Amino acid sequence: MNHVNHIITKKRNNRSLTKTKQAKLQAALAVAALTLLITALPTTAVVDLVKPIGGQLTSGNPHTLEYYLALPEATSCTLNLDGTPTTETALENNAFNTFTVPDLADGKHTWNVTCTNGTTQEHSTTETFTTDNTPPTIEQNTPLNNATVSAANFTFTPADNYSTTLICEVRIDETLRQKDITAPNEKPYTTTFPTLQPGNHTWRVTCTDQANNTATTPPASFMYTPPPQEKPFTLTIAKNVVDLGEPLLLTITAPDASTVTLDTCPDKTGFVQCYPTITVQEQTYPAQETIPYTKKEGAYFIEGLLTTPQGDTKLATITYTVQNTITVTARAKNDPRVNKQTNLEAEATGGIGDYTFTWRFPDNTLKEGREVQATFTTPGYHNITVNATDEEGNSKTTTLSLNVVATYDVTFIVKDKETGQPINDATVSVDDQEQRTGTDGRATLSLPSGLQDLGVLKDGYRYHSEEILVDKSGTITVELEPRKEARVTALSPAQDEQTSQLEAVSFLASGSFPMTCTLWAAPNGSAWLEAGANITITNEGNHSLPFNPAPGTWQWKIECTDAEGNLLTTAPRTVTLTAQEEELPPTKQETQTASTKEYTLQPTTQDTEISDKIFRFEQALSSLHALSGNARQAAEAMNLERRIKDAIKIMQRAKRDINDIKYRRDLTPQEQEAKRAEFRDAIARAYRETPVQIKYISSKKFSTYPKQEELKELVSKAIELQEKQKNNYQSSYTNADEEEQETKRNLAAKQEALLSHQQSFTFATSLYHVELGFTDGSFRTATIVRHDFSYDNTTEESTVLLFIPKSVAKSAQDLDANEEFTTLQDDPVIAIGTPQTFSYLLDGTVEKDAIADIKPIIYKEPTSTELNKVTGFALLPRGTLTPSGFLTLLIVAILIYLFYIYNGFELAKDAIGAVTKRGDVHYLRVLLNDAHDYLDSNDVQNAQAIYDELQAKYAALPPSVQDELFSDLETLGYAINKAHFIALTEVIRQNLKQGNVGEAENVYKHLQGTFSLLSEEDRRALYPTVVALAKRIAQQTQSRT
């Protein structure tokens, strides 16, 4: 954890360095300003010779001598060449001028120029140059013309009057074979062409001297007849190191018709046992032979003895190594617990044949077999070595480190909360252990110490879950609350009742409260309508809803949704409301009929089947609460609970609608049956397609952002798709060219504005591979993808676009999403708004590499201010580079030099880095969030790994960007140190509890070092803990002595 101190020091150094750079840069700018002032003053006259100068070699006639003139109102300039003057009056001031000399002899020459404006004369320096118009000569030494040679060596000698070296090339059969040869003057030069084919050839040489005079030799003919080469005797292999049992392919090169014997032996000192000899006899070589001696690890050599047809012999040797490729893995098939049997299993691959396994335990006892059992009497880490030996005697050993945990026998007593009676056959689950209660309601589990998740499940009762602390053996009582039957029953008015006055309907409710209830009514058998506001009831008993319909025949029913999301419905009833003035007294027979009439609803077989399906889903809903760890996270990511509840609602409503069809007087019997079939299909589809189980396989978490070039392409595509959505392609321009230019300008401005917005959000992805179970007992592999977003305060009226590759989903319809989205393109490209999370389900296993190709961008319509931004500048005006331009360039050069001397470039680099590293900053912030998430879940190891990665990336950032991230990284470092500190305190307490005082003292030393790395605030808060632990160690040490 010393990394935090390193970052703090580096940051402070950067700050002091930045102040020094700023001071130096201020001095540099002052010097630059002084330079500008000086260069603004009038310049002095000058005559500078440009070329040829410095003894330069030249060739060709006429010769041009060039000089630069800066003499106001110059009238003439005189060239003095080898003492001969030549005057020129056609001059250009502050420009390059020339003298043309028609003919110059080979040799050395001197020249200077004198210019005058009538009052002032200005003289140049005197320079020399050499004229060389004579081409070099070349002598072809070997091979001579019409010669026969047996070696492909070519020698030539160039000669020149003035050059020290010449640049030459060689052509054979008019094909360039070698160029840019630097050959010394008047010395032989030899080059070789080993790939030259036998036969008749020509060759010639071309050389150029330093004055660019060129000479070429005439082609010389020769016969090339190389001597016949006897095949060498060699042994070669493709690989010097092979795996156990891997065939070794040996290539033998030898004179044809020879015999080769091969002896393979271990490469070691002393007496060795060699393998049987292999004999090879071929009419034509090279030949290949497979060496089978690779079943035993070690170093070997192959000795080959060659016997030619003439009886000559020769030896050749080659070595190879057989490496041990055995891999041994060992695992515990159940969690190791003190005084409980642990089942151990080993596997081996990469060897020859079958394996024998030998286990060595800490007490040096040995056990044989692939599977063995062991019982450990003490807690802590126990190292077990496992040796696997194959049929050839090759062996490999691995070490299995088991953390044997002390366990406590905890008895759970499960009772009925209302009656207090024990509950038989309840399932008690604690993490990975599960047991059913007996008739006495008891179940006993051996549990490790620490916080554990307890779940108790029993049909007819509510699922019970809680977190328990296991630190001793004992008894825990769990009271299960009976699950009351959820029911809503209509009370009044009675079925087919006739009345002249109706103000309310009443009903009886029981089950899980609170309930939300609604009255539905259908006049004269037409469609159901909501007949009033919802009410919420909180207790079991009779309740009423106001109902004052117009005269006529009405059907009515009550629908309630209980606290568990169940939809409860009364059987529909019919009531006839008559006007008071038309009401006639009932006959005696009618009175007797009304008083004795009773309405009952007997459930049908179909009702029972649907209820069974709903009950199956309710059980699945209860089992979700027993999920833990990664399985629970995966279920939450796909919102499995909501999917099951939605399926229950679909089936409950369809069941209600099937029963209500018979009251639909607006439908014929055939139409009623078609409707029933439609509702039955909805039930079957929900029952068939909704998963009720989830099995966790694996998961990954990562962050990927588009690269800059990808981002530009995505932004352009996003603009195109959004414009299509708005159908915004019309323009008020009548001039097509002007419209095209305006469109291009708007597009460029939009792209620039959107690119700047891409730093306003962060993006992380969680990927879960699972198996989903269905009601028919089948399982289907699936991939759950969850994207997490965070935004700054500039993302109002924005939407995130996801560009999803076809390797993930062929179309948007393949995305089984938890949230709503808009399809912009079925490739797919979707718009999802600005959610904190967005999850969807994919069929099959989609790997991380494919999911990592999903590219997000944030889209926000640019403002008019952003669209009108135009930037640009020019260093120099367009046109001919004038002397004032040279002056400007000179000033720029001085400024660059001063920037270099005074570290101005470092400041510029910091500024540029602060812009170009924005993508890195967002990625680092995502890593920071991930590290804190790991710390929240007590996963210090992964948090530390992310912190190490952050440090490496932080060191590569410019200082200004480091300043931005320093405090966040420092906070994370302190948090990790604190987590390590707390973990160490727990280790000390466990050791003291178990009486391991010596181990507690050792850990305490580490604790002291970690304490020094905590923040000042944490040190103040945790100092009493350090003191208390030191006292406990001292007390136990004294009590032992």
PAGUPA-202825 format. One line per 10 residues: number of its first residue (from 1); their letters; for each residue x, y, z of C-alpha. Coordinates in steps of 0.1 Angstrom, whole numbers. Last residue first. Layout:
NUM) a) X/Y/Z; ...
END
This chain:
1041) trsqtqqair) 35/-178/311; 2/-185/293; -17/-158/313; 10/-133/305; 8/-139/267; -30/-138/269; -29/-104/287; -3/-89/263; -23/-100/232; -55/-85/247
1031) kalavvtpyl) -37/-52/255; -23/-49/220; -57/-55/206; -72/-28/227; -45/-3/217; -50/-10/180; -88/-7/183; -84/26/203; -64/40/174; -91/33/148
1021) arrdeeslls) -109/66/148; -78/88/150; -60/67/124; -91/69/101; -91/107/103; -54/109/96; -57/86/66; -44/51/70; -9/41/59; 6/40/94
1011) ftgqlhkyvn) -21/16/105; -10/-9/78; 24/-11/93; 10/-16/128; -14/-43/115; 15/-62/99; 31/-64/133; -3/-75/148; -3/-104/124; 28/-118/139
1001) eaegvngqkl) 15/-113/175; -18/-131/166; 2/-160/152; 21/-163/186; -12/-159/206; -29/-188/188; -55/-194/216; -85/-200/193; -101/-167/203; -68/-149/201
991) nqrivetlai) -63/-163/166; -99/-152/156; -94/-117/171; -61/-113/152; -76/-123/119; -105/-99/125; -81/-71/131; -62/-79/99; -95/-77/79; -102/-43/94
981) fhakniaygl) -67/-30/85; -69/-44/49; -103/-26/45; -87/6/59; -58/4/35; -83/-1/6; -103/30/17; -70/50/20; -61/41/-15; -96/49/-28
971) teldsfledq) -95/83/-12; -60/90/-28; -74/79/-62; -103/103/-59; -80/132/-47; -55/127/-74; -79/125/-104; -81/161/-115; -45/168/-105; -34/138/-126
961) vspplaayka) -51/154/-156; -30/186/-151; 1/165/-146; -2/146/-179; -13/110/-175; 11/80/-178; 15/76/-140; -23/74/-136; -26/44/-159; -2/24/-138
951) qledyiaqan) -18/35/-106; -53/27/-118; -42/-9/-127; -29/-13/-91; -62/1/-77; -82/-24/-99; -62/-53/-84; -66/-39/-48; -104/-37/-53; -104/-73/-66
941) qvdnsdlydh) -86/-85/-35; -106/-63/-11; -139/-80/-20; -159/-69/11; -191/-62/-11; -187/-24/-5; -150/-27/-13; -159/-44/-47; -183/-15/-55; -156/10/-45
931) adnllvrlyh) -132/-6/-70; -159/-6/-97; -165/31/-92; -128/39/-94; -126/17/-126; -154/38/-141; -136/69/-132; -104/56/-149; -124/49/-181; -137/85/-180
921) vdgrktvagi) -102/99/-174; -88/78/-203; -114/92/-227; -104/128/-215; -67/120/-223; -65/141/-255; -76/173/-238; -55/173/-207; -27/158/-228; -27/189/-250
911) adkalefgny) -24/212/-220; 3/190/-204; 22/189/-237; 21/227/-239; 35/229/-204; 62/205/-213; 69/223/-246; 76/255/-226; 104/237/-208; 127/268/-207
901) iyflyiliav) 152/257/-234; 126/241/-257; 102/270/-254; 131/294/-261; 141/275/-292; 104/275/-304; 103/312/-298; 135/318/-318; 122/296/-346; 90/317/-346
891) illtlfgspt) 110/349/-348; 130/335/-378; 98/324/-395; 85/359/-392; 117/374/-406; 116/350/-435; 81/362/-441; 93/398/-440; 118/387/-467; 89/376/-488
881) ltgrpllafg) 73/341/-491; 50/345/-520; 13/343/-513; -9/334/-484; -5/352/-451; 15/334/-424; 4/316/-392; -32/312/-402; -62/308/-378; -94/289/-374
871) tvknletstp) -126/285/-353; -163/285/-361; -190/280/-335; -225/286/-349; -238/251/-343; -229/253/-306; -248/286/-301; -278/273/-320; -280/244/-295; -270/209/-304
861) ekyiipkida) -297/182/-302; -284/157/-276; -272/122/-284; -251/101/-259; -230/74/-274; -228/37/-266; -209/10/-285; -216/-27/-281; -183/-44/-291; -177/-55/-255
851) iadkevtgdl) -208/-77/-258; -190/-97/-286; -158/-100/-267; -177/-110/-235; -193/-141/-251; -229/-146/-260; -243/-179/-247; -278/-187/-259; -308/-164/-261; -304/-128/-250
841) lysftqptgi) -320/-110/-221; -320/-73/-216; -310/-47/-190; -307/-9/-190; -295/9/-158; -293/45/-146; -316/55/-175; -309/84/-200; -333/77/-229; -330/42/-244
831) aivpddqltt) -325/48/-282; -318/16/-302; -295/7/-331; -299/-29/-342; -294/-37/-372; -331/-29/-369; -325/8/-370; -338/36/-348; -357/12/-325; -370/30/-294
821) feenadldqa) -366/15/-260; -388/5/-230; -372/-13/-201; -368/-49/-191; -355/-59/-225; -358/-91/-244; -335/-80/-273; -339/-103/-303; -366/-79/-317; -339/-53/-321
811) skavskpifl) -323/-74/-348; -295/-98/-354; -284/-96/-318; -249/-100/-302; -228/-110/-333; -251/-85/-352; -234/-57/-334; -254/-34/-310; -250/4/-314; -267/17/-283
801) lvtseettnd) -280/53/-283; -283/72/-250; -308/101/-250; -304/137/-241; -330/163/-230; -309/170/-199; -274/156/-202; -253/186/-190; -256/178/-152; -232/149/-154
791) ysfdhrvita) -243/113/-161; -239/78/-148; -248/46/-166; -250/9/-158; -255/-16/-187; -269/-50/-178; -267/-80/-201; -282/-114/-193; -271/-143/-215; -292/-174/-218
781) trfsgdtfgl) -288/-212/-217; -321/-230/-218; -334/-256/-193; -363/-280/-196; -385/-292/-168; -418/-283/-186; -423/-254/-162; -392/-236/-174; -356/-234/-161; -332/-206/-172
771) evhylstaft) -295/-214/-174; -271/-185/-168; -243/-165/-183; -242/-130/-167; -226/-99/-181; -223/-66/-163; -215/-35/-184; -201/-1/-174; -207/33/-190; -198/69/-180
761) fsqqhsllae) -215/101/-191; -208/137/-201; -175/131/-221; -195/123/-252; -209/158/-253; -179/173/-271; -183/148/-299; -219/159/-302; -210/195/-308; -183/187/-334
751) qkaalnrkte) -206/164/-353; -234/189/-352; -210/216/-366; -198/193/-394; -234/184/-403; -245/220/-403; -216/230/-426; -222/201/-449; -259/210/-451; -251/246/-458
741) qeeedantys) -227/236/-487; -254/213/-502; -280/241/-499; -258/266/-516; -251/241/-544; -288/233/-548; -299/270/-549; -335/271/-537; -328/270/-500; -357/265/-476
731) sqynnkqkeq) -346/230/-467; -364/197/-462; -346/167/-447; -360/166/-413; -380/134/-413; -377/135/-375; -367/99/-372; -347/101/-404; -328/131/-388; -322/110/-357
721) leiaksvlek) -307/82/-378; -284/104/-398; -272/122/-367; -265/89/-350; -246/76/-380; -223/107/-380; -218/103/-342; -210/66/-346; -184/73/-373; -167/100/-352
711) leeqkpytsf) -167/77/-322; -151/49/-341; -123/73/-350; -119/84/-314; -121/49/-300; -154/37/-286; -156/30/-249; -154/-3/-230; -161/-10/-194; -161/-44/-177
701) kkssiykiqv) -179/-69/-154; -180/-106/-159; -203/-134/-149; -204/-172/-148; -228/-202/-146; -258/-191/-124; -289/-213/-124; -323/-196/-127; -357/-211/-122; -393/-201/-132
691) pteryaraia) -388/-189/-167; -418/-175/-186; -424/-190/-220; -447/-220/-213; -469/-207/-186; -473/-173/-203; -480/-189/-236; -505/-214/-222; -523/-186/-203; -525/-164/-235
681) drfearkaeq) -536/-194/-255; -564/-200/-230; -575/-164/-234; -577/-166/-272; -595/-200/-270; -621/-184/-247; -626/-155/-271; -631/-180/-300; -657/-198/-278; -675/-165/-271
671) eqptldrryk) -675/-157/-308; -691/-191/-317; -717/-186/-289; -725/-151/-304; -711/-121/-286; -729/-89/-274; -746/-108/-246; -712/-112/-229; -722/-130/-196; -708/-163/-208
661) idnidrkarq) -675/-147/-214; -670/-137/-178; -655/-171/-167; -629/-169/-195; -622/-133/-186; -614/-141/-150; -591/-169/-160; -574/-146/-185; -570/-120/-158; -554/-145/-134
651) mikiadkirr) -532/-160/-161; -518/-126/-172; -514/-115/-137; -494/-146/-128; -472/-141/-159; -466/-105/-149; -456/-117/-114; -431/-142/-129; -415/-115/-152; -414/-90/-123
641) elnmaeaaqr) -395/-115/-101; -371/-123/-130; -360/-87/-134; -332/-98/-158; -305/-80/-136; -323/-90/-104; -321/-127/-113; -284/-123/-122; -277/-106/-89; -295/-133/-70
631) angslahlss) -276/-161/-88; -243/-142/-81; -248/-142/-44; -280/-158/-30; -313/-172/-41; -338/-182/-14; -360/-152/-20; -365/-164/-56; -381/-196/-42; -413/-177/-32
621) laqefrfikd) -418/-165/-68; -414/-201/-81; -441/-212/-56; -464/-185/-69; -457/-197/-104; -468/-232/-95; -499/-218/-77; -509/-200/-109; -505/-232/-129; -526/-251/-104
611) sietdqttpq) -553/-223/-105; -554/-227/-143; -559/-264/-140; -586/-260/-113; -605/-234/-134; -605/-258/-164; -619/-286/-143; -647/-263/-133; -652/-245/-100; -688/-245/-86
601) ltyektsatq) -703/-211/-83; -733/-207/-60; -763/-184/-60; -791/-191/-36; -829/-186/-44; -851/-193/-14; -863/-158/-6; -865/-148/-43; -886/-178/-52; -910/-173/-22
591) teqktpplee) -914/-136/-31; -920/-144/-67; -947/-170/-58; -964/-144/-35; -964/-119/-62; -940/-89/-61; -954/-54/-56; -951/-33/-87; -924/-6/-92; -931/18/-120
581) eqatltvtrp) -929/49/-98; -897/37/-81; -878/31/-113; -863/-4/-115; -828/-16/-109; -820/-51/-119; -790/-68/-104; -768/-95/-120; -737/-109/-102; -702/-117/-115
571) attllngead) -681/-140/-94; -657/-121/-72; -621/-114/-84; -587/-116/-68; -555/-105/-86; -524/-115/-67; -496/-89/-64; -484/-100/-30; -500/-71/-12; -534/-80/-27
561) tceikwqwtg) -550/-68/-60; -588/-66/-58; -615/-70/-85; -652/-67/-75; -681/-77/-98; -712/-62/-113; -738/-71/-140; -765/-46/-146; -802/-47/-157; -819/-13/-159
551) papnfplshn) -825/18/-139; -795/41/-137; -766/31/-115; -759/41/-79; -728/20/-68; -707/30/-38; -681/4/-27; -685/-17/4; -664/-37/29; -670/-68/51
541) gentitinag) -640/-83/69; -602/-87/68; -581/-55/72; -562/-29/53; -585/-18/25; -575/5/-3; -603/20/-25; -603/25/-63; -626/51/-78; -659/43/-95
531) aelwasgnpa) -677/21/-120; -648/8/-142; -666/-6/-173; -672/-41/-185; -685/-45/-221; -722/-51/-227; -745/-75/-208; -773/-49/-201; -750/-25/-184; -716/-39/-174
521) awltctmpfs) -701/-29/-140; -667/-32/-124; -659/-21/-88; -622/-17/-79; -602/-29/-49; -566/-22/-37; -556/-46/-10; -533/-40/20; -533/-68/31; -527/-104/23
511) gsalfsvael) -558/-127/25; -595/-120/32; -621/-97/17; -660/-99/20; -681/-78/-3; -707/-50/-3; -724/-31/-31; -736/5/-27; -765/29/-32; -792/8/-48
501) qstqedqaps) -830/17/-48; -857/2/-69; -846/-33/-64; -844/-66/-83; -820/-93/-73; -806/-116/-99; -777/-126/-77; -778/-109/-43; -770/-72/-38; -750/-78/-17
491) latvraekrp) -723/-102/-5; -696/-107/-32; -666/-128/-21; -629/-118/-24; -604/-145/-15; -567/-148/-6; -562/-179/15; -541/-170/45; -504/-178/44; -494/-188/79
481) elevtitgsk) -466/-168/94; -435/-188/101; -418/-184/135; -381/-192/136; -364/-203/168; -326/-204/169; -307/-228/191; -271/-230/200; -235/-236/190; -213/-204/189
471) dvlieeshyr) -204/-175/167; -230/-177/139; -245/-143/131; -278/-146/113; -292/-127/83; -329/-132/77; -354/-149/54; -389/-164/60; -412/-174/31; -448/-170/41
461) ygdklvgldq) -466/-202/50; -489/-227/32; -460/-246/17; -429/-243/39; -397/-224/32; -370/-211/57; -341/-190/46; -310/-180/66; -281/-160/51; -249/-163/72
451) lgsplsltar) -228/-138/91; -197/-153/106; -186/-187/119; -190/-218/98; -223/-238/101; -230/-274/111; -268/-277/106; -296/-290/129; -333/-291/119; -361/-291/144
441) gdtgtrqeqd) -399/-288/139; -406/-317/163; -420/-337/134; -387/-333/116; -374/-302/99; -358/-304/64; -322/-297/57; -302/-274/34; -266/-262/33; -251/-240/6
431) dvsvtadnip) -259/-206/23; -282/-216/52; -314/-233/41; -341/-247/64; -369/-265/44; -400/-272/65; -410/-309/67; -428/-306/101; -439/-273/117; -438/-271/155
421) qgtekdkvif) -469/-256/171; -469/-220/184; -504/-216/172; -502/-182/154; -465/-180/145; -464/-217/135; -430/-230/146; -396/-238/132; -368/-247/157; -334/-243/141
411) tvdytavvnl) -305/-261/158; -270/-247/152; -240/-270/155; -209/-248/152; -182/-250/126; -145/-241/126; -133/-236/90; -107/-256/72; -91/-235/45; -77/-260/22
401) sltttksnge) -45/-255/2; -40/-281/-25; -4/-285/-37; 5/-300/-70; 29/-328/-80; 39/-341/-114; 50/-376/-125; 64/-394/-155; 69/-431/-147; 58/-444/-181
391) edtanvtinh) 23/-454/-169; 16/-420/-155; 23/-407/-120; 1/-381/-102; 14/-366/-69; -10/-347/-46; 3/-324/-18; -20/-313/10; -16/-279/26; -39/-272/56
381) ygpttftaqv) -51/-236/62; -70/-229/94; -92/-249/118; -81/-280/137; -94/-316/137; -93/-322/100; -111/-353/85; -99/-367/52; -115/-387/23; -99/-399/-9
371) ergekltndp) -107/-398/-46; -81/-404/-73; -65/-431/-51; -37/-436/-26; -34/-421/9; -2/-411/27; 2/-397/63; 28/-370/66; 9/-351/94; 3/-323/68
361) frwtftydgi) -13/-348/44; 4/-365/14; -19/-378/-13; -6/-403/-39; -24/-406/-73; -18/-433/-99; -24/-424/-135; -35/-442/-167; -19/-439/-201; 8/-414/-210
351) ggtaeaelnt) 6/-378/-195; -11/-346/-205; -40/-348/-180; -45/-354/-143; -75/-351/-120; -78/-352/-82; -107/-355/-58; -111/-348/-20; -141/-355/2; -140/-338/35
341) qknvrpdnka) -154/-356/66; -164/-332/94; -143/-327/125; -135/-291/115; -152/-282/82; -139/-283/46; -166/-273/21; -175/-302/-1; -159/-317/-32; -125/-305/-22
331) ratvtitnqv) -102/-300/-52; -71/-312/-69; -56/-305/-103; -26/-321/-119; -12/-312/-153; 13/-335/-170; 32/-318/-198; 67/-330/-187; 90/-319/-214; 108/-342/-239
321) tytitalktd) 141/-326/-249; 160/-328/-282; 196/-332/-293; 213/-337/-327; 243/-357/-337; 261/-364/-370; 287/-390/-378; 304/-398/-411; 314/-430/-430; 329/-437/-464
311) gqpttllgei) 321/-471/-479; 317/-460/-515; 279/-464/-513; 280/-440/-484; 277/-450/-447; 263/-424/-424; 260/-429/-386; 234/-408/-368; 235/-401/-331; 202/-389/-317
301) fyagekktyp) 205/-371/-283; 180/-370/-254; 170/-347/-225; 142/-358/-202; 106/-368/-199; 96/-403/-209; 71/-410/-238; 91/-393/-265; 110/-422/-282; 88/-426/-313
291) iteqapytqe) 112/-409/-338; 94/-404/-371; 117/-405/-401; 120/-380/-430; 142/-383/-461; 165/-358/-479; 176/-378/-498; 171/-402/-528; 179/-439/-529; 169/-443/-493
281) qvtitpycqv) 182/-465/-465; 172/-457/-429; 180/-479/-399; 165/-473/-364; 184/-486/-335; 165/-497/-303; 165/-472/-274; 196/-465/-254; 202/-475/-218; 227/-452/-202
271) fgtkdpctdl) 260/-457/-183; 275/-425/-170; 266/-389/-179; 233/-378/-193; 216/-373/-227; 193/-403/-228; 199/-423/-260; 185/-425/-295; 207/-444/-321; 200/-438/-358
261) tvtsadpati) 216/-457/-386; 219/-441/-420; 226/-459/-453; 235/-440/-485; 218/-443/-519; 218/-405/-523; 242/-384/-503; 227/-373/-470; 200/-350/-455; 179/-366/-428
251) tlllpegldv) 148/-348/-414; 135/-360/-380; 98/-357/-370; 93/-362/-333; 59/-376/-324; 43/-361/-292; 40/-387/-265; 50/-362/-237; 55/-328/-252; 83/-318/-276
241) vnkaitltfp) 113/-294/-273; 138/-291/-301; 111/-287/-327; 113/-290/-365; 141/-315/-363; 174/-316/-383; 201/-342/-390; 228/-334/-414; 251/-352/-439; 261/-328/-466
231) keqppptymf) 250/-333/-502; 280/-331/-526; 282/-299/-545; 292/-299/-582; 316/-270/-590; 300/-238/-603; 300/-233/-641; 295/-196/-650; 304/-187/-686; 312/-151/-693
221) sappttatnn) 303/-122/-715; 313/-85/-708; 287/-58/-714; 303/-24/-722; 312/-3/-692; 291/26/-681; 302/61/-671; 284/89/-652; 293/124/-642; 273/136/-612
211) aqdtctvrwt) 301/158/-598; 306/132/-570; 313/105/-595; 287/81/-610; 294/45/-618; 277/19/-641; 290/-17/-643; 283/-45/-668; 276/-82/-669; 268/-108/-694
201) hngpqltpft) 257/-144/-688; 262/-180/-701; 252/-208/-678; 250/-218/-641; 224/-198/-620; 235/-169/-599; 221/-173/-563; 255/-167/-547; 259/-132/-562; 292/-118/-549
191) ttypkenpat) 307/-82/-549; 343/-71/-552; 357/-35/-554; 392/-28/-567; 407/6/-558; 411/37/-580; 384/57/-561; 366/37/-534; 332/21/-543; 299/30/-525
181) idkqrltedi) 275/5/-541; 240/21/-544; 227/-7/-566; 229/-45/-568; 214/-70/-592; 199/-47/-619; 189/-70/-648; 207/-64/-681; 220/-100/-682; 238/-91/-649
171) rvecilttsy) 237/-54/-639; 260/-39/-613; 255/-5/-597; 280/22/-587; 283/53/-565; 318/67/-565; 343/76/-538; 372/100/-535; 361/121/-564; 385/145/-583
161) ndaptftfna) 401/128/-613; 381/96/-613; 389/58/-614; 365/28/-609; 380/-7/-603; 358/-38/-609; 355/-73/-593; 326/-98/-596; 325/-131/-577; 301/-158/-588
151) asvtannlpt) 327/-186/-586; 335/-213/-612; 345/-189/-640; 347/-192/-678; 359/-161/-695; 345/-145/-727; 351/-109/-714; 369/-109/-681; 353/-121/-648; 368/-104/-631
141) nqeitpptnd) 387/-71/-635; 361/-49/-652; 379/-15/-654; 358/16/-650; 367/52/-661; 351/83/-646; 333/111/-665; 351/144/-672; 330/175/-665; 346/183/-631
131) ttftettshe) 345/219/-619; 358/226/-584; 345/252/-560; 360/280/-539; 345/309/-519; 354/345/-513; 333/365/-488; 309/391/-501; 316/428/-505; 292/458/-501
121) qttgntctvn) 298/491/-516; 279/523/-506; 273/556/-523; 264/546/-559; 243/516/-549; 271/492/-550; 277/454/-551; 309/432/-549; 308/395/-555; 333/367/-549
111) wthkgdaldp) 348/337/-567; 375/311/-567; 380/281/-591; 395/245/-589; 397/224/-620; 379/214/-652; 375/244/-675; 345/267/-673; 323/278/-701; 292/300/-703
101) vtftnfanne) 293/316/-668; 258/328/-657; 257/352/-627; 227/349/-604; 205/369/-580; 184/358/-549; 162/385/-533; 162/415/-510; 170/437/-540; 166/424/-575
91) latettptgd) 194/433/-600; 197/439/-637; 231/458/-635; 256/429/-639; 294/433/-640; 320/406/-648; 355/407/-633; 383/381/-640; 405/373/-610; 395/336/-609
81) lnltcstaep) 358/347/-610; 352/383/-597; 315/390/-602; 305/426/-601; 271/439/-589; 253/470/-600; 228/497/-591; 217/487/-556; 188/509/-544; 187/492/-509
71) lalyyelthp) 213/465/-505; 202/430/-495; 215/407/-523; 217/369/-521; 241/350/-544; 239/323/-571; 266/312/-596; 252/294/-626; 276/274/-648; 271/269/-685
61) ngstlqggip) 281/241/-688; 280/209/-668; 297/197/-636; 301/208/-600; 322/197/-570; 317/219/-540; 349/234/-524; 328/252/-497; 306/272/-521; 286/268/-553
51) kvldvvattp) 262/283/-544; 248/308/-520; 272/337/-517; 259/364/-493; 258/402/-500; 245/421/-471; 232/456/-462; 220/463/-426; 184/459/-414; 162/488/-401
41) latilltlaa) 146/480/-366; 116/457/-363; 139/428/-357; 150/443/-324; 114/448/-312; 105/412/-322; 135/399/-303; 126/418/-272; 91/402/-273; 107/368/-276
31) valaaqlkaq) 130/375/-246; 100/384/-226; 81/353/-237; 111/332/-226; 112/348/-192; 75/341/-187; 81/305/-198; 108/301/-172; 85/313/-144; 57/290/-156
21) ktktlsrnnr) 80/260/-158; 92/266/-122; 55/268/-110; 47/235/-129; 77/218/-113; 64/227/-79; 30/212/-87; 45/182/-104; 66/175/-73; 35/177/-51
11) kktiihnvhn) 17/152/-74; 46/128/-74; 48/128/-37; 11/121/-32; 12/93/-58; 42/76/-41; 25/78/-7; -6/61/-21; 15/33/-37; 30/23/-4
1) m) 0/0/0
END
